[in-house]
């Protein structure tokens, strides 16, 4: 990477999409711009939304897109929010499921913007902005729903979509810990759920360090924070943008590091 390489980092969420341009050191060269996630959202509309944000920012040499769901090599296998009629917790539209399944998001972004693209799960990009590269590190992001990624010695592990795993009462992790439940329960009760999730995942992953990120991580109450353990670290939501630069240096199985 050239010292002057500029990266457009785009963080796509269930409720909002934000972007900024950063230099090789991860310093923002423009204030982030944001758009409300539009629904219904076929792939072409998301690509156009990303392009409209890019037009408001300085020119970049490459682009990183983090988006919810299961992605493999830039291809969407499944995305939970973007197949709905009006956003999270609304009706799934079969035609959108069809449009998104197998969609080459990486190729579409490269064609639209004319620069190399890296498209990963949004928690993977967030984690890239937080990890040290030593030991087994996991990130759980708390926002519209739950995101997750695991890194072993700085190498990104194959993605597991924990958000769709069952918890109790027929709820998935997305349902149990997402924004809808935080608003319904209040921060104190919701924070106790966060602790329940951490304690449930701990014996499964036996991490060296767990990072809690996403917009709602700052809403965890001090009482719960004090009981999470020294191996749990809160990271700022800005990691999702800064990770847009560091994600290019991740060791990802199946990706040739010599190819942008």
Secondary structure, DSSP 8 states (H G I E B T S, - for coil): --TT--EEEEEE-SSEEEEEEE-TTS-BSS--EEEE--SS--HHHHHHHHHHHHTTS---SEEEEEESSEEETTEEEE-SSTTBSSSTTS-B-HHHHHHHTTEEHHHHHHHHHSSEEEEEEHHHHHHHTT--SSSEEEEEEESSSEEEEEEETTEE-----GGGSB-STT-BHHHHHSHHHHHHH-HHHHHHHHHHHHHHHHHHH--SEEEEESTTGGGS-HHHHTTS-TTEEE--TTHHHHHHHHGGGSEETT--TT--
